[in-house]
């Protein structure tokens, strides 16, 4: 199927704005460019409260921004932004975090994990798991009530969410009620990504290779399941998962392979591919019709988890 017309127009606007490709400029320069774009984005929905807290577990402080919607939260979502482990921040994902909180009726804790190449693997993993442990210990205090804990990640953030879920299982906790993985990266095996049959206009094979080099510069380390969760020794006893993939995305096969692996291990999985969509379409522009479909699907998944 061809690109969704809304998304095709958006890509044309990005090209006209001079959006740089990953690897075309250094990571700090890319962050500055994206920061300027983020500052022009419309504000997200109003919240009852928004506060910055410092999560700390194992000695490493991790900044977290907590969003509490105007209705009593049904759950607490730990959110990991995308950006190939090299770009993105709590500030730049502020609008999307607000949208999640408002549309799902859940509190959202957005994690400002450390970025590569200044902080290569496993720094982001350490931050993700530290934030998970801390928010599980302090969530009830912060919200004034206990809430089920869900993990949500986009792209590299979905990789961190999947990895943190595996680490929590292996450590005997914290308890996680569910995981939402939006176009996750799950393997270092480039051969698993078809070379010719996926038109991926937003993130290319060369860009993926550059991002891997920034985050995990030693290829020998890329088999570590904390980077490549598809290769974990076991995927049993994990919480239910919603895995969303895009037709026009090289990482589509990562997400679909992970969904199949979880299902084979007895995990409850809902997997959906969105025809016409590109990598990270939902967080790039939640106003797309395809983004609204994805938000509705996420809402149904969360409703089923929380309401039985």
Secondary structure, DSSP 4 states (H G I P E B T S, - for coil): -PPPHHHHHHHHHHHHTTPPPBTTB-HHHHHHHHHHHHHTSPP----SEEEEEEEEETTEEEEEEEEE-SSPPSEEEEEE--STTTS--TTTTHHHHHHHHHHHT-EEEEE----TTTT-TTHHHHHHHHHHHHHHHHHHHHHTS--EEEEEEETHHHHHHHHHHHHHHHHT-S---EEEEES------GGGS-SSS---SSS-HHHHHHHHHHH---GGGGGSTTT-GGG-S--TTPPEEEEEEEEE-TTHHHHHHHHHHHHHTT--EEEEEEEEEETTHHHH-TTSHHHHHHHHHHHHHHHHHHH-
